């Protein structure tokens, strides 16, 4: 054996002896705890004396007191700590052993507290001891749970965990008298409650207010400044809020025992609170409260009430000796600024109209559609709207449309509909062109509304909406500005709701020739219809392929469409009419992001995957469903921008998985993409997820068309490059013909990063197990060899068993292995 193997064997032998002696060692230490006498140990001095005159010092008798004294408590302290550590390590599955460890650690803690930690006769890491004690307290059902729960910290933690927030308020209220909780802890609890409330739990708003009041009163009593959160919560005070605040103040101060300084702090707080309130009824609630009357003297209360009366609007302003700042009338510029602010925030069309009328009444020089850079209207509409001669009408139309488009973008469809309806009513009076524009935008809004609402549950759109979509596509009104996105969404809408009959048979021919999205939708619908048929009948698939190849043919420049979108796919000037109309328009990829019908998405995804695979220098092909229907070559390979195609495949599969995250074919495509880009851990994640979703988390057999030999080989390569060589050997069994060469080579690796011998129970191929036995014997790895022999010895792996038994054994091990892998990579 080489030196490394010798050292390894020596270490294993030492560990083996220690394990055998462990039980005896524990018995000795437990016995040591029963010694109640101090021990005396020879020193150099006593040994010298003993050497000179054996009779002078007797180190062997129990009555001897010569030498170094080590007290019984010091011995017990060290032994308890050591025993606790042993029991803690042994108790991973045994609560009783953890209980024993806890007892020893707590005893150690008591002895250190009694004797101090500076003794040279024991070595104990107190930070580690504290960690042990805390861990034991969690792992055991503590007998002193009641004492632990008595602390406010543990009570608040328990209440926050269980959602019992009213008890949190109660604890904070009680602590206002004792002031035992640190201010940082109080603030952290309040922050956590605010965070939960902001995540949508409206019921917590009241709890946040109550905890904030408790914290504020605590701050007042300790002389700290009042937090801004309290001021924000008291912007709109109510009778209930004042009632609770007065209750907290009353329960937070014991007037009989409180110092004068404490009383003055509380009085000043209540006085300033009154001065900050505008509602005299709420002021009266505070000033008539028992606590207020006790804390403020009569003359102070009278002075405060006089101040309140002077601030009341009922007072005659003429009697004021000095003009107040608030009595100075606002200038025109201030009013315009306030109205512009309201105009930016408002989504009520009639309020917008009223504000604009007021603004135009103040000044005729401003163009109010420019006051916010967030108001955006597509260029195709902007030119028409800004051509309106009347300034007020122009501003109103522009702002209504801009706000409607913004609401539509953020999925606030209710306000979007109100704004568009108001705009439609306005433009109907003077502009047929803008009327049709608004009808088109309302159609798009209705499509979005259905897709986000009833469409999510699979409910078909009303026939009226489908008719309007067809009407839009067939519309032939001259000089109407059109947004290309509406054509995209209309065609995608028809595909999503399987209007294939209309797209393939009923759509007017001139529409197909003039609208490229209709042509694309027709080809997609026809291809999907032909998919079940024989390969020879798939003429439309070839047509669709040629269209997409032409679209992906490149020039060196990006183009920006009328909608302001920048294209990821670079276009070139094409002689084909349909292709030419894509140029300069919106990014063609966005059309596919509107598709939701699984068959249509699968079809277009497989087309791009095939186009990606056509490139000759791509070694890592991507697998996809229906990939065989597309041609296998391209006449002019150099003309295709394969970089853009790769981006498109990634974007499409990511989008498809948002539609259905459990489509195993799409998951395999995602895994192949990660594999091709050397992201092996992510690739394994998606390969395993694909198998899990189609086998009830591997409780059933993964279909062979999902875990093909190609997929298994890629999983093997991923594991190999991640240095998980035992997993490689196990996966070699999954192939139709076991790859012994790869398996044996993997098992020879000694730097495996996986669990190695703990995976042997998942191996069912006896040849691999026999090789493992030989390998461990050769290396002198006795324990691992025994594990391999035990795995071979399973009766269900006996070669004489019927084929059904052997297959069942293999299937059971496959299931357990894949589930273990899934837990590792998910």
Helices and strands as residue ranges (DSSP letters): H 3-32, E 39-41, H 44-52, E 68-70, H 72-90, H 95-115, H 126-139, H 145-149, H 152-162, H 165-178, H 183-198, H 204-221, H 228-233, H 239-251, H 260-276, H 280-287, H 290-295, H 298-311, G 317-319, G 325-327, H 332-345, H 349-362, G 368-370, H 379-385, H 391-409, H 413-428, H 432-452, G 454-457, H 463-474, H 484-496, H 500-501, I 502-506, H 509-514, H 516-530, G 535-537, H 539-551, H 577-580, H 588-592, H 598-614, G 627-629, G 637-639, H 642-659, H 664-676, H 680-693, H 709-721, H 725-732, H 740-747, G 756-762, H 766-779, H 782-792, G 795-797, H 803-825
